[in-house]
Amino acid sequence: MIRILAEQKIKKENIGKYHEIVKELVEKSRAEEGCILYDLDQSRDDETVHCFVELWKDEEAIAIHNSTEHFTRIVPLLGELLEEPGVVRTFNKVL
């Protein structure tokens, strides 16, 4: 299993629009065959900071996800709402 943590800082005035747009991405991503977990969390300390928490079956599932219509269409829209570039980290399960 592969975990992805993708942190983004959204411009404060764009938070509502971000939440509206991201709903479709979360719903459709959760329905993908190789998806085990796909959540979006908002920081308790800074409302502009959000983090996608994803768990995927394998590299193939991630590759398929990254090429889906909803991902390739929605992610650039979200990028326009950010304060700064996001940070994506991937992890392999140890225990």
C-alpha positions in Angstrom: 0.0 0.0 0.0 1.1 3.5 -0.7 0.0 6.6 1.3 0.0 10.1 -0.2 -0.1 13.3 1.8 -0.7 16.3 -0.4 -0.8 19.6 1.5 -2.1 22.8 0.0 -2.5 26.3 1.3 -5.6 28.0 -0.2 -6.1 31.7 -0.5 -8.5 32.6 2.3 -11.0 34.2 -0.1 -11.1 30.9 -2.2 -11.8 28.4 0.6 -15.5 28.1 -0.2 -14.9 27.7 -3.9 -12.2 25.2 -3.2 -14.5 23.1 -1.1 -17.2 23.1 -3.8 -14.8 22.0 -6.5 -13.0 19.4 -4.5 -16.2 17.4 -3.6 -16.4 15.8 -7.1 -12.7 14.9 -6.9 -13.1 13.2 -3.6 -16.3 11.3 -4.5 -15.0 10.0 -7.8 -11.5 9.2 -6.4 -13.1 7.1 -3.6 -15.0 5.1 -6.2 -11.8 4.1 -8.1 -10.9 0.4 -7.8 -7.4 0.8 -6.3 -8.4 3.5 -3.8 -8.5 2.4 -0.2 -8.8 5.9 1.4 -9.3 9.3 0.0 -9.9 12.1 2.5 -9.5 15.9 2.6 -8.6 17.4 6.0 -8.5 21.0 7.0 -6.0 22.2 9.6 -7.4 23.1 13.0 -4.7 25.8 13.4 -5.0 27.4 10.0 -8.2 27.2 7.9 -6.3 27.8 4.7 -4.2 24.6 5.1 -5.7 21.5 3.6 -4.3 18.0 3.2 -5.4 15.1 1.0 -4.8 11.8 2.8 -4.8 9.0 0.3 -4.1 5.3 0.5 -3.7 3.3 -2.7 -3.4 -0.4 -3.4 -0.3 0.0 -5.6 1.6 2.2 -8.1 -0.7 1.1 -10.9 -3.7 2.4 -9.0 -2.0 5.8 -8.5 -1.1 6.0 -12.2 -4.7 5.2 -13.2 -6.0 7.8 -10.7 -3.6 10.5 -12.0 -4.8 10.0 -15.6 -8.6 10.0 -14.9 -10.8 12.6 -16.4 -11.8 14.0 -13.1 -8.2 14.3 -11.8 -6.8 15.9 -14.9 -9.7 18.4 -15.1 -10.1 19.3 -11.4 -6.6 19.5 -10.1 -5.6 22.4 -12.3 -8.8 24.3 -11.2 -7.7 23.8 -7.6 -4.2 25.0 -8.4 -5.6 28.4 -9.4 -7.0 28.8 -5.8 -3.8 28.2 -4.0 -1.7 30.7 -2.1 1.5 28.8 -2.9 2.5 25.5 -4.6 1.4 22.4 -2.7 3.7 19.7 -1.2 3.1 16.1 -2.0 4.8 13.3 -0.1 4.5 9.5 -0.6 5.0 6.8 1.9 5.3 3.0 1.9 3.6 1.1 4.7 6.2 -0.2 7.2 4.0 -1.7 10.0 
